[in-house]
Amino acid sequence: MREDFSRTLALLRQERGVSQRKAAAALGVSQALLSHYENGLREPGLDFVVKACDYYHVSADFLLGRTLSRDGTTILDADSLYDVSDERDHLMKGSIFATLNRKLIVNSVNVIFDLLGKLGNKTAIRSAANYLSAAVYTLYRHLHQASPNENEDFFSVPAAHFRGGLPRADMIFSESEYVEALESERKKGEFPPMSNDEMAAAYPGTYQSLLQVVHGCGQRLSGELTDHRAHTK
């Protein structure tokens, strides 16, 4: 409970834009105790969990990391989650180009999470999911805002916090957790085989997508770096 709860508790307060002192007063605890809860140094009792749920308008399941739905209507269950990648010859309406790019990303993410599953580090898996979720959230919110029918009330994070980079800050924090978790596994020396030949054999179809993403992103980043250096001379 501790890792998911403490992180969610801290992020909910930041989303609401209140100080630790103000939140502690509203929740009936000292600022020091709230700080311990948010940093995972202590675990609260049931009374505090109930107060926190009421204060932040979320379910206990969400606060405890058991669901991605704030109202707790959908409990995480891998067997019940819909997976569009299971559909044979699925095409997005309106654009083959969008479908091809979706497949590249979906296939690449599948490879990464399969490797993480073999590694078995829950922190690395959760951090990777949080990082990608924040990216998806950001892209969808920008798309939603550009729509003539956009409604800011759909999102719980205030627009000012979104524009100020809160999702990016969450991605940086998630990446830091991810790197730390992988480093701990590296020291154990228990990584799955990841040479090019071994990856191609283990993922005969999807690994090509990952290679294409890595190659394309590498070229783009290298080009941007070259342009930047040229402009700063």
DRENDO-1510 file (C-alpha; in Angstrom, 1 decimal, always signed):
<recs>
REC; n; res; u; v; w
REC; 1; MET; +0.0; +0.0; +0.0 .
REC; 2; ARG; +2.7; +2.5; +1.0 .
REC; 3; GLU; +4.3; +3.4; -2.3 .
REC; 4; ASP; +1.0; +3.9; -4.3 .
REC; 5; PHE; -0.8; +5.5; -1.5 .
REC; 6; SER; +1.9; +8.0; -0.5 .
REC; 7; ARG; +2.6; +9.1; -4.1 .
REC; 8; THR; -1.1; +9.5; -4.9 .
REC; 9; LEU; -1.7; +11.4; -1.7 .
REC; 10; ALA; +1.1; +13.9; -2.5 .
REC; 11; LEU; +0.0; +14.3; -6.2 .
REC; 12; LEU; -3.7; +14.9; -5.2 .
REC; 13; ARG; -2.6; +17.8; -2.9 .
REC; 14; GLN; -0.4; +19.3; -5.6 .
REC; 15; GLU; -3.3; +19.0; -8.1 .
REC; 16; ARG; -5.5; +20.9; -5.7 .
REC; 17; GLY; -2.9; +23.6; -5.3 .
REC; 18; VAL; -2.9; +23.7; -1.5 .
REC; 19; SER; +0.1; +23.7; +0.8 .
REC; 20; GLN; +0.9; +20.8; +3.1 .
REC; 21; ARG; +0.0; +22.9; +6.0 .
REC; 22; LYS; -3.5; +23.8; +4.7 .
REC; 23; ALA; -4.2; +20.2; +3.7 .
REC; 24; ALA; -3.1; +18.9; +7.1 .
REC; 25; ALA; -5.4; +21.3; +8.9 .
REC; 26; ALA; -8.3; +20.2; +6.7 .
REC; 27; LEU; -7.5; +16.5; +7.3 .
REC; 28; GLY; -7.1; +16.9; +11.0 .
REC; 29; VAL; -3.5; +16.0; +11.3 .
REC; 30; SER; -0.2; +17.8; +11.9 .
REC; 31; GLN; +1.8; +19.0; +8.9 .
REC; 32; ALA; +4.7; +16.7; +10.1 .
REC; 33; LEU; +2.4; +13.7; +10.1 .
REC; 34; LEU; +1.0; +14.5; +6.7 .
REC; 35; SER; +4.6; +14.8; +5.4 .
REC; 36; HIS; +5.3; +11.4; +6.8 .
REC; 37; TYR; +2.3; +10.0; +5.0 .
REC; 38; GLU; +3.2; +11.6; +1.7 .
REC; 39; ASN; +6.7; +10.4; +1.8 .
REC; 40; GLY; +5.8; +6.9; +2.8 .
REC; 41; LEU; +7.4; +7.0; +6.2 .
REC; 42; ARG; +4.2; +6.1; +8.0 .
REC; 43; GLU; +0.9; +4.5; +7.1 .
REC; 44; PRO; -2.3; +6.1; +8.2 .
REC; 45; GLY; -5.3; +4.6; +9.9 .
REC; 46; LEU; -8.7; +4.1; +8.2 .
REC; 47; ASP; -10.1; +7.3; +9.6 .
REC; 48; PHE; -7.5; +9.4; +7.8 .
REC; 49; VAL; -8.0; +7.4; +4.5 .
REC; 50; VAL; -11.8; +8.2; +4.7 .
REC; 51; LYS; -11.1; +11.9; +5.3 .
REC; 52; ALA; -8.5; +12.1; +2.5 .
REC; 53; CYS; -11.0; +10.5; +0.1 .
REC; 54; ASP; -13.7; +13.0; +1.0 .
REC; 55; TYR; -11.2; +15.9; +0.9 .
REC; 56; TYR; -9.9; +15.1; -2.6 .
REC; 57; HIS; -13.1; +13.6; -3.9 .
REC; 58; VAL; -11.7; +10.2; -4.9 .
REC; 59; SER; -12.4; +6.7; -3.9 .
REC; 60; ALA; -10.4; +4.6; -1.5 .
REC; 61; ASP; -9.5; +2.3; -4.3 .
REC; 62; PHE; -8.0; +5.1; -6.3 .
REC; 63; LEU; -6.1; +6.5; -3.3 .
REC; 64; LEU; -4.7; +3.0; -2.6 .
REC; 65; GLY; -3.6; +2.5; -6.2 .
REC; 66; ARG; -6.1; -0.3; -7.0 .
REC; 67; THR; -7.8; +1.5; -9.9 .
REC; 68; LEU; -7.1; +4.3; -12.4 .
REC; 69; SER; -10.7; +5.5; -12.0 .
REC; 70; ARG; -11.1; +8.3; -9.4 .
REC; 71; ASP; -14.6; +7.1; -8.5 .
REC; 72; GLY; -13.4; +3.5; -8.1 .
REC; 73; THR; -15.8; +2.1; -10.7 .
REC; 74; THR; -13.1; +0.2; -12.5 .
REC; 75; ILE; -10.8; -2.0; -10.5 .
REC; 76; LEU; -7.5; -3.0; -12.2 .
REC; 77; ASP; -7.9; -6.4; -13.7 .
REC; 78; ALA; -5.6; -7.5; -16.6 .
REC; 79; ASP; -8.0; -10.1; -17.8 .
REC; 80; SER; -10.9; -7.6; -18.1 .
REC; 81; LEU; -9.1; -4.7; -19.7 .
REC; 82; TYR; -10.0; -4.2; -23.4 .
REC; 83; ASP; -7.0; -4.5; -25.7 .
REC; 84; VAL; -7.5; -3.1; -29.2 .
REC; 85; SER; -4.3; -4.8; -30.3 .
REC; 86; ASP; -6.1; -8.1; -30.1 .
REC; 87; GLU; -8.4; -7.1; -33.0 .
REC; 88; ARG; -7.3; -8.6; -36.3 .
REC; 89; ASP; -6.6; -6.1; -39.0 .
REC; 90; HIS; -8.0; -3.3; -36.9 .
REC; 91; LEU; -8.0; +0.0; -38.8 .
REC; 92; MET; -8.7; +3.4; -37.2 .
REC; 93; LYS; -11.4; +5.3; -39.1 .
REC; 94; GLY; -10.1; +8.0; -41.3 .
REC; 95; SER; -6.4; +7.4; -41.6 .
REC; 96; ILE; -4.1; +4.5; -42.4 .
REC; 97; PHE; -1.3; +6.8; -41.4 .
REC; 98; ALA; -2.7; +7.0; -37.9 .
REC; 99; THR; -3.1; +3.2; -37.8 .
REC; 100; LEU; +0.4; +2.6; -38.8 .
REC; 101; ASN; +1.8; +4.9; -36.2 .
REC; 102; ARG; -0.5; +3.5; -33.6 .
REC; 103; LYS; +0.8; +0.0; -34.4 .
REC; 104; LEU; +4.4; +1.1; -34.1 .
REC; 105; ILE; +3.8; +2.6; -30.6 .
REC; 106; VAL; +1.5; -0.3; -29.4 .
REC; 107; ASN; +4.0; -3.0; -30.5 .
REC; 108; SER; +6.9; -1.2; -29.0 .
REC; 109; VAL; +5.1; -0.7; -25.7 .
REC; 110; ASN; +4.1; -4.4; -25.7 .
REC; 111; VAL; +7.8; -5.4; -26.0 .
REC; 112; ILE; +8.8; -3.1; -23.2 .
REC; 113; PHE; +6.2; -4.3; -20.8 .
REC; 114; ASP; +6.8; -7.9; -21.6 .
REC; 115; LEU; +10.5; -7.3; -20.7 .
REC; 116; LEU; +9.5; -5.5; -17.5 .
REC; 117; GLY; +7.1; -8.4; -16.7 .
REC; 118; LYS; +10.0; -10.9; -17.0 .
REC; 119; LEU; +12.1; -8.6; -14.8 .
REC; 120; GLY; +9.3; -8.6; -12.2 .
REC; 121; ASN; +10.1; -5.3; -10.7 .
REC; 122; LYS; +6.7; -3.7; -9.8 .
REC; 123; THR; +8.2; -0.3; -9.2 .
REC; 124; ALA; +9.7; -0.3; -12.7 .
REC; 125; ILE; +6.4; -1.5; -14.2 .
REC; 126; ARG; +4.3; +1.1; -12.3 .
REC; 127; SER; +6.7; +3.9; -13.1 .
REC; 128; ALA; +6.7; +3.1; -16.8 .
REC; 129; ALA; +2.9; +3.0; -16.8 .
REC; 130; ASN; +2.8; +6.4; -15.0 .
REC; 131; TYR; +5.3; +7.9; -17.4 .
REC; 132; LEU; +3.3; +6.8; -20.5 .
REC; 133; SER; +0.0; +7.6; -18.9 .
REC; 134; ALA; +1.1; +11.2; -18.3 .
REC; 135; ALA; +2.2; +11.5; -21.9 .
REC; 136; VAL; -1.2; +10.1; -23.1 .
REC; 137; TYR; -3.0; +12.5; -20.7 .
REC; 138; THR; -1.1; +15.5; -22.1 .
REC; 139; LEU; -1.7; +14.6; -25.7 .
REC; 140; TYR; -5.4; +14.0; -25.2 .
REC; 141; ARG; -5.9; +17.1; -23.1 .
REC; 142; HIS; -4.3; +19.3; -25.8 .
REC; 143; LEU; -6.5; +17.6; -28.4 .
REC; 144; HIS; -9.5; +18.1; -26.2 .
REC; 145; GLN; -8.7; +21.8; -25.6 .
REC; 146; ALA; -8.3; +22.4; -29.4 .
REC; 147; SER; -11.8; +21.0; -30.0 .
REC; 148; PRO; -14.6; +23.6; -30.4 .
REC; 149; ASN; -16.6; +21.5; -27.9 .
REC; 150; GLU; -13.9; +21.4; -25.2 .
REC; 151; ASN; -15.0; +21.4; -21.6 .
REC; 152; GLU; -12.4; +22.0; -18.9 .
REC; 153; ASP; -14.7; +20.6; -16.3 .
REC; 154; PHE; -13.9; +17.1; -17.8 .
REC; 155; PHE; -10.4; +17.3; -16.2 .
REC; 156; SER; -9.7; +17.4; -12.5 .
REC; 157; VAL; -6.3; +19.0; -12.8 .
REC; 158; PRO; -6.7; +22.8; -13.0 .
REC; 159; ALA; -5.9; +24.3; -16.4 .
REC; 160; ALA; -3.2; +26.6; -14.9 .
REC; 161; HIS; -1.4; +23.6; -13.4 .
REC; 162; PHE; -1.6; +21.7; -16.7 .
REC; 163; ARG; -0.2; +24.7; -18.6 .
REC; 164; GLY; +2.5; +25.1; -15.9 .
REC; 165; GLY; +3.8; +21.6; -16.6 .
REC; 166; LEU; +2.4; +19.4; -13.8 .
REC; 167; PRO; +2.1; +16.3; -16.2 .
REC; 168; ARG; +5.7; +16.9; -17.3 .
REC; 169; ALA; +6.9; +17.1; -13.7 .
REC; 170; ASP; +5.1; +13.8; -13.1 .
REC; 171; MET; +6.8; +12.2; -16.1 .
REC; 172; ILE; +10.2; +13.4; -14.8 .
REC; 173; PHE; +9.5; +11.9; -11.3 .
REC; 174; SER; +8.2; +8.7; -12.9 .
REC; 175; GLU; +11.3; +8.4; -15.1 .
REC; 176; SER; +13.5; +8.9; -12.0 .
REC; 177; GLU; +11.7; +6.1; -10.2 .
REC; 178; TYR; +12.0; +3.9; -13.3 .
REC; 179; VAL; +15.8; +4.5; -13.6 .
REC; 180; GLU; +16.3; +3.8; -9.9 .
REC; 181; ALA; +14.3; +0.5; -10.1 .
REC; 182; LEU; +16.2; -0.7; -13.2 .
REC; 183; GLU; +19.5; +0.2; -11.5 .
REC; 184; SER; +18.6; -2.1; -8.6 .
REC; 185; GLU; +17.8; -4.9; -11.0 .
REC; 186; ARG; +21.0; -4.3; -12.9 .
REC; 187; LYS; +23.0; -4.9; -9.7 .
REC; 188; LYS; +21.2; -8.2; -9.3 .
REC; 189; GLY; +22.3; -9.2; -12.8 .
REC; 190; GLU; +18.9; -10.8; -13.6 .
REC; 191; PHE; +18.0; -9.0; -16.8 .
REC; 192; PRO; +16.3; -11.0; -19.6 .
REC; 193; PRO; +18.5; -11.5; -22.7 .
REC; 194; MET; +18.5; -8.3; -24.8 .
REC; 195; SER; +21.0; -8.7; -27.7 .
REC; 196; ASN; +19.6; -7.9; -31.1 .
REC; 197; ASP; +19.4; -11.5; -32.2 .
REC; 198; GLU; +17.8; -12.6; -28.9 .
REC; 199; MET; +15.2; -9.8; -29.1 .
REC; 200; ALA; +14.4; -10.6; -32.8 .
REC; 201; ALA; +13.9; -14.3; -31.8 .
REC; 202; ALA; +11.8; -13.5; -28.8 .
REC; 203; TYR; +9.6; -10.9; -30.5 .
REC; 204; PRO; +9.6; -11.9; -34.2 .
REC; 205; GLY; +7.0; -9.3; -35.2 .
REC; 206; THR; +6.8; -6.6; -32.6 .
REC; 207; TYR; +10.6; -6.1; -32.2 .
REC; 208; GLN; +10.7; -4.6; -35.7 .
REC; 209; SER; +8.3; -1.9; -34.6 .
REC; 210; LEU; +10.5; -1.1; -31.6 .
REC; 211; LEU; +13.6; -0.9; -33.9 .
REC; 212; GLN; +11.8; +1.5; -36.2 .
REC; 213; VAL; +10.7; +3.7; -33.3 .
REC; 214; VAL; +14.3; +3.7; -31.9 .
REC; 215; HIS; +15.8; +4.5; -35.3 .
REC; 216; GLY; +13.3; +7.2; -36.2 .
REC; 217; CYS; +13.5; +8.9; -32.8 .
REC; 218; GLY; +17.3; +8.7; -32.8 .
REC; 219; GLN; +17.5; +10.4; -36.2 .
REC; 220; ARG; +15.0; +13.1; -35.1 .
REC; 221; LEU; +16.9; +13.8; -31.9 .
REC; 222; SER; +20.3; +13.8; -33.6 .
REC; 223; GLY; +19.0; +16.2; -36.2 .
REC; 224; GLU; +17.6; +18.5; -33.6 .
REC; 225; LEU; +20.9; +18.4; -31.7 .
REC; 226; THR; +22.8; +19.2; -34.9 .
REC; 227; ASP; +20.5; +22.1; -35.7 .
REC; 228; HIS; +20.8; +23.5; -32.1 .
REC; 229; ARG; +24.6; +23.4; -32.2 .
REC; 230; ALA; +24.6; +25.1; -35.6 .
REC; 231; HIS; +22.4; +27.9; -34.3 .
REC; 232; THR; +24.5; +28.4; -31.2 .
REC; 233; LYS; +27.8; +28.8; -33.0 .
</recs>
